[in-house]
Amino acid sequence: MKSKQPQTSSKLRINLKKTLLKFPFLYRAIHKILKKAKKINLNEEGVAGEELRFLLEYMGKNGIILEIGIFGGQTTRRLSKNNFVIGIDPYIGDSETGTLLGEYPEDVYLRFIKNTLGRKIMLFPLTSDEAFNFWNKNINKKIINSIFVDGLHTYEGVKTDFQWCKYLKKGGIIAFHDTNLKGVNDFLEDYLFSNQNYQYLGGKHTTKVFKKIK
Ligand SMILES: C[S@@+](CC[C@H](N)C(=O)[O-])C[C@H]1O[C@@H](n2cnc3c(N)ncnc32)[C@H](O)[C@@H]1O
């Protein structure tokens, strides 16, 4: 006879979450309460304050910025104040619960729409890899002045995003967010810091900026 394995606490948490997700009204209410309890204000999401000023200093104005990983669009709204932003985000939930960083993907997408209404933005609702293949096949133009990498924060994810430098103009910059994460940091150590084609310009908080010099 098979003995029933006791559920681990993380499995229990996932199952509880899955159950709650079947009741969107309840799930959204709990999510809101938790955000409030943790003092997380959705208007303060994304890159802001001195980290944003640091980034914008290098990105400048009137250029084309590629932002990989948009989420609720708070950073996109700030970047697109004086620039055109090409955004990439598949807006797909995780395989376990279907949520995107704890939220219904459609709620996050709606927040992106509200945050960026009227701004100069073009969104590719695709993964970075899919959008890159689309661009290769159908657009194939080197028009990007800056890239902000903030999508899939794994080594392979960032490596995929780095392909986009094919379309980054010489003198343009590529900035990586969340460089405190192992996958992102390891990629920078392996591919950027000793790369003759890129110059490290500096960092602020978890953002690190490089210039394409060749
Ligand atoms: C940390 S959030 C982005 C935050 C956003 N840049 C900001 O500052 O508010 C990461 C986003 O990357 C997206 N993402 C995950 N995998 C991706 C991929 N392969 N390509 C592009 N975006 C991806 C997720 O859907 C999520 O919205």
The ligand as an SDF file (V2000), in Angstrom:
LIG
                    3D

 27 29  0  0  0  0  0  0  0  0999 V2000
   10.8890   42.5000  -12.7690 C   0  0  0  0  0  0  0  0  0  0  0  0
    9.5680   42.5230  -13.8930 S   0  0  0  0  0  0  0  0  0  0  0  0
    9.9020   43.9600  -14.8600 C   0  0  0  0  0  0  0  0  0  0  0  0
    9.7850   45.2330  -14.0940 C   0  0  0  0  0  0  0  0  0  0  0  0
    9.7530   46.4870  -14.9330 C   0  0  0  0  0  0  0  0  0  0  0  0
   10.9010   46.6360  -15.8040 N   0  0  0  0  0  0  0  0  0  0  0  0
    9.6900   47.6700  -13.9900 C   0  0  0  0  0  0  0  0  0  0  0  0
   10.7210   48.3110  -13.7650 O   0  0  0  0  0  0  0  0  0  0  0  0
    8.6080   47.9140  -13.4510 O   0  0  0  0  0  0  0  0  0  0  0  0
    9.9800   41.2160  -14.9720 C   0  0  0  0  0  0  0  0  0  0  0  0
    9.0650   41.1070  -16.1810 C   0  0  0  0  0  0  0  0  0  0  0  0
    9.7410   40.3080  -17.1340 O   0  0  0  0  0  0  0  0  0  0  0  0
    8.7800   39.5890  -17.8540 C   0  0  0  0  0  0  0  0  0  0  0  0
    9.4300   38.4340  -18.4870 N   0  0  0  0  0  0  0  0  0  0  0  0
    9.5950   37.1820  -18.0030 C   0  0  0  0  0  0  0  0  0  0  0  0
   10.2120   36.4090  -18.9000 N   0  0  0  0  0  0  0  0  0  0  0  0
   10.4510   37.1950  -19.9730 C   0  0  0  0  0  0  0  0  0  0  0  0
   11.0640   36.9640  -21.2400 C   0  0  0  0  0  0  0  0  0  0  0  0
   11.5530   35.7560  -21.5680 N   0  0  0  0  0  0  0  0  0  0  0  0
   11.1550   37.9870  -22.1070 N   0  0  0  0  0  0  0  0  0  0  0  0
   10.6680   39.2170  -21.7820 C   0  0  0  0  0  0  0  0  0  0  0  0
   10.0700   39.4930  -20.6010 N   0  0  0  0  0  0  0  0  0  0  0  0
    9.9720   38.4980  -19.7100 C   0  0  0  0  0  0  0  0  0  0  0  0
    7.7230   39.2200  -16.8240 C   0  0  0  0  0  0  0  0  0  0  0  0
    6.4870   38.9680  -17.4590 O   0  0  0  0  0  0  0  0  0  0  0  0
    7.7190   40.4420  -15.9100 C   0  0  0  0  0  0  0  0  0  0  0  0
    6.6730   41.3110  -16.2380 O   0  0  0  0  0  0  0  0  0  0  0  0
  1  2  1  0
  2  3  1  0
  2 10  1  0
  3  4  1  0
  4  5  1  0
  5  6  1  0
  5  7  1  0
  7  8  2  0
  7  9  1  0
 10 11  1  0
 11 12  1  0
 11 26  1  0
 12 13  1  0
 13 14  1  0
 13 24  1  0
 14 15  1  0
 14 23  1  0
 15 16  2  0
 16 17  1  0
 17 18  1  0
 17 23  2  0
 18 19  1  0
 18 20  2  0
 20 21  1  0
 21 22  2  0
 22 23  1  0
 24 25  1  0
 24 26  1  0
 26 27  1  0
M  CHG  2   2   1   9  -1
M  END
$$$$
